[in-house]
């Protein structure tokens, strides 16, 4: 409790919005704090585990992380408030998963000329059911999750088949190749670090990919799992089909955490729901220079960012454009929102 008291003192003492304007700061009132401070999940997750990063980093945008899948139930009043504010919804009523009929997609290559789109990527996050998220996880659990995932990936058929590269003990040759391919994730985000994201680094982390480097699985990066389908050019249909096939194959071996009305549960509440992010790297040097560019994207529920991720700049007029909404729509609708936008 002393840890929680210190965290609450720092968070509640910060002036809004000058010193802290995170969603956590806006949603966690004294009344709500008193209501939740003594609660625990069955995996021993506490309120302190959920707010630690946001209290230590007053410049956080969100500031709240789930300690484990049960956090969304045990600390429901706080998580619901943050979720509604971030996802801009009045009620939390996420539909059941629906990837559409991938044998009858009404889209394929969205840039047949190849003049605009450099590459296409679709990813989802998943959490192993019954395991804590980074704030409460431990070395044994991370190793166990990596082992289970590696065994599941070993059963992938056809073009999905590949090899798992464990970060612990990785050879310099493999490490350099993964860096060159922009596949290797790092431990350099202080907000994630303060939420336990890099504990026991690099133990229990791994990257799986097929020989063509078009299907990847990240293990214990931020979420327990990230599944990624990608390729050069604009064939969204091929990328999406490959991802759905990969998810369906891995679901035969692994059980993922989800909750009715919330969809698939993730470490950060900004990703839950479909957890789906579909993006293209697209050349738009003229459009991106218009003063109303960001507003234009906002109206289409699109999110523009630099090609090296959030908070990075565009390079040569190439932007990463993705669907912004994760919650309150199906996976198929999320893909269509990016495509039509």
N, C-alpha and C positions, 0 to 999 in steps of 0.2 A: 504493500500500500504506500510505503514511503516513496518509492519510485513514481507511482501514479500521482502522488501529491505534488512532487517536484515538477513533473511534466505539466500538470494542470495549473500550477502556480505560474509557470513560464507562459503557457498559452493564454490563460485568462488575463494575465497582467499585460499582455501586448495590446497596444491600442489599435482599434480597427478604424479605418483601413491603412493608416500610416505605417504601422509596424507589422501588421499581419492582416491579410485579406483572404486567407484560404477558405475553402468551403467548410473545413473542420471548424475553424474559428467562428464562422457565421452560424453554424448549426449546433455546436455543443454549448448549450447554456448551462448555467449553474444548476438549474432544476433537472436537466437531463443528465448532467454529470452525477448528481446525487442519486438519481434513479438507477444508473448503470454501474457505478463504481465498484460494487461488490459482486457483480455477476461474473460467472465463468462458464466457458463451454466445456463439453465433456472431454475435450483434448487439453483442458487447462489453459485455454486462451483467455486473456483478460483485456479490459479496456485499455490498460497501459500499453499492451502489445499493439493495439490498433492505432493509438494516437502518438506513439513514441516519435516516429519520424516527423510528423507534422508539428509536434511541440518543439522538437530540436531544430527544425528548419522552418522558421517563421515565414520564409519567402516561398513556401510550397504553394502550388495552385490548388491542390485538393487536400493533402495532408492526412488522409485516412486510408489505412490498409486493413484488409481482413486478416485476422490472425489464423483463421482456418475456415472451412466451409460453413461451420455452424455460426460464425460471427454474424452472418446476415440475419439469423434468427435471434440469437442471444442479445445482440446489440441493435436490434431492428429499428427502434426509433431514430437512432443516430444515422445508421446506414441508409435508411429510407429517405431521410431528409437530404443527405448528400447526393444520393442517386437521383432524386427528383430535380435537384438544383442543377447538377452536372448535365444530365440527359434531357433537361427541359421537358419533363413530363409531369402531369398532375397526379397520375396514378401509376402504380407499378403492376403491369399486367402483360408480361412478355408472352408471346405465343409459343406453342410447341415448335421444336426444330422442324424446318422444312427446307430442304435443299433443292426442291423441284425435281422434275424428271430429267436427269442428265442425258437421257437418250433422245430427248426432244427439245433441247435448248433452242431458243429463238435468236441466239447470238453466237458468233464464232470469232472471226478476226474483225476487230472494230477499227482497224486502220490498214486495209488491204494494200494501199499504196506504199506503206512503210515509211512515209515521209514525216509523220508526227510523233508516233509512239516509239520510244527506245526499248522499253521493257514493260512487262506486266507481272503482277505479283498478287497473290491472295493468301492471307494467313488467318489462322484461328488460334486461340489459346484454349488450353484444357488443364484441368486439375484432377489429379488422382483422388478418387473418393476415399475418405477415411484418413487422409494425411493432412497434417498442419501445413499452413502456408509459411513463407520464410520467417515471420516474426517469432514463431514457436517451433519451427522445424529443428532437426538436429542432424548430425553427421550420419548416423545409422539410417535414418529415414531417407535422406538424400541418396545414399548408396543403394538402398533398397529400391527406390523409385527408378534410379538409373538402370539397375539390373532388370527390373520388370519391363521397362521400356525397350531395352536392348533385346530382350528375348522376344518381345512382340514385333519389333522391327525386323528381326531375323526371319519372320514368317511372311513378310511382304512379297507379293508376287510380281512378275513382269517388270515393267519399267520403274516400279516403286522400289524394287530390291536395291540394297546398297550396303553401306558399312557404317558402324558407329565409331566415332573418334572420341575417346575419353580425354577430357582436358588434363586430368591428373596423369602425369607421366608421358604426355604427348611428345613425340619426337619433334625436333626443330624443323625438320622438313615438312611434316604434316602441319605444324603450326604456321609456318610461312605460307604454305599453300592456302590454308583457310583464311589467313589475313589477306592474301592476294585476291581471293574469291569474295571478300567482304562477308564471309560467313561467321567469323570468329567473334563472339560477343565478349565484352570486357566487364571489369568490375570498377567502373569509374563514375557511378552516379551516387552522390552523397545521400540523396533522399532515399534511394533504394537501399543503400548501405545501412542507413540508420533504421531501416525496417527489417534488417536481418537478411537482406538479399544476397550478401556476399559472405555470410558465415561459412567457415570451413573451406573457403575457396582454395583450389579449384575442385575439391573432392565432390563427387556426386554429380558433376556436370559433364555433358556430352553433346556432340553434334553428329547427327546421322544425315547422310545424303546419298542419293543414287549416283551412278557414274556420270550421267548427263548433267548432274547438278540442277535438276529441275524440281526435285522433291526433297525437303529437309525436315528434320525434327530437332528442335532445340530442347535440351533437358535441363531443368533447373536454372534457367537464365533468370527471368523474372517470375513468370508462371511456371508451374511444374513442367508444362509442355507447350511448345509452339509448333504447329504444323504449317509448313510454308510450301506453296507451289509457285514456280516462277519460270519465266523464259524470256528470251529476247523477242522483240516485236509486240504486236497487239492482239495476239490470238487469246482473248479472254476465255473463250469457250474451252479450249484445250487446257488452259491453266486451271479453270474452275472444276472441270471433270476430274482432272488428276487429283486435286485436293479432296474432293468428295469421295473418290475411290479410296484414297489413303485413309481418310477418317473412318470410313465404313470398315475397312480391313482391320484397323487398329482397335476399333470398338469390339471386335470379336475376342480380343485378348485383354483389353483394359477397361476398367469402369471409371467413368468420369463424374465429377461432382456437379449436380445441377439441382435447381429448386423451382418448383412450380411458380410461375409468374415472374421469375427472375432469369430463367434460362441457365446457361452454363456459368458456373461460379468461378471467379478469378480473384487473385490476390488484390488487385486494384479495382475498386468499384467502377472505374471509368470504362473497363473493358467487358463487363459482364453482359449477358444477353446472348447475342449471336457470337460475340467475341471476334467477329469477322471484320477484317480490314482488307478491302480490295483496292489496289492502287496501280497507277501507270506512271512511268517517267515519260513526260510529254514535252515536246518543244513548243513553247508558247511565248517567245520573246516579246512580241508586240502586246498581246493581251495582258501579260503579267505586269506591264509597265503602266497600264491604265490605273488611275487613282481609285476607281471603284472595283478593282480586281477582287479583293478579299470579300467585299460585300456581295459581289456577283456569285462567288463560290458559296458563300453562306446561304444564299437563297436557294441554291440547288442541293443543299445538304452535303457539300463537298468541303474537304479540308486540304488547302495547299500547304506544302512545306518544302524545304530544300531536299536535294536528292540524298543527303546523308542523314536524314531523320529530322525529328522535331527540333525546332530552334536552330536549324542550319539554313544557310543561304542557298539560293539557286545558283547553278553553275551553267553559264552559256545559255541562259533562257530556258533551261530544262527544269521543270518542277515535278515534284511528287504530288499527284492529285489522288485523293482517296475519298471513300464514303465516310461521312462523319458520324452517322447514327449507328449505334450498336444495339440499342434497347427498343423494344416495342414493334419490331418488324422481323420477318423471317430472314433466314440466310439468303434465300433466293431474291427477296425484295431488296436486301442490302446490296447484292451484286448488281441488280437492275438499276438501283439508284446511282451507283457510280457510273455504270455504262451509259445511261441516258444523260447524265450530267456532263 
